[in-house]
Amino acid sequence: MLPIINPSVLIRALDRWDFLWKAAMDLIPITQRIWLGVANNSHELSMLARRIIVVNMTKEATQSRYLQRVVSYSFADLHQFIRQYRYLDKQVE
């Protein structure tokens, strides 16, 4: 069983992860970044993870089909989640 983790700890870890990926990407020439795959989108992935954590801390989390643990084989639920919560500015302390 996993321990309960304070959301602010996760946010700090994501901030550090994002900082390290940006620093690593700056060392790679732009012409070589095409071969990196998912690493090209590391900033976007950290922003999505942050948004999931922040939304999970609100009452609105129950309204998102993406966060209801329902199996889906399309990106429609993820797309709806991003559109619905892209401007949610709740700060984690």
Rosetta blueprint (number, residue, H / E / L):
1 M L
2 L L
3 P L
4 I L
5 I L
6 N L
7 P H
8 S H
9 V H
10 L H
11 I H
12 R H
13 A H
14 L H
15 D H
16 R H
17 W H
18 D H
19 F H
20 L H
21 W H
22 K H
23 A H
24 A H
25 M H
26 D H
27 L L
28 I L
29 P L
30 I H
31 T H
32 Q H
33 R H
34 I H
35 W H
36 L L
37 G H
38 V H
39 A H
40 N H
41 N H
42 S H
43 H H
44 E H
45 L H
46 S H
47 M H
48 L H
49 A H
50 R H
51 R H
52 I H
53 I H
54 V H
55 V H
56 N H
57 M L
58 T L
59 K H
60 E H
61 A H
62 T H
63 Q H
64 S L
65 R H
66 Y H
67 L H
68 Q L
69 R L
70 V L
71 V L
72 S L
73 Y L
74 S L
75 F L
76 A H
77 D H
78 L H
79 H H
80 Q H
81 F H
82 I H
83 R H
84 Q H
85 Y H
86 R L
87 Y L
88 L L
89 D L
90 K L
91 Q L
92 V L
93 E L
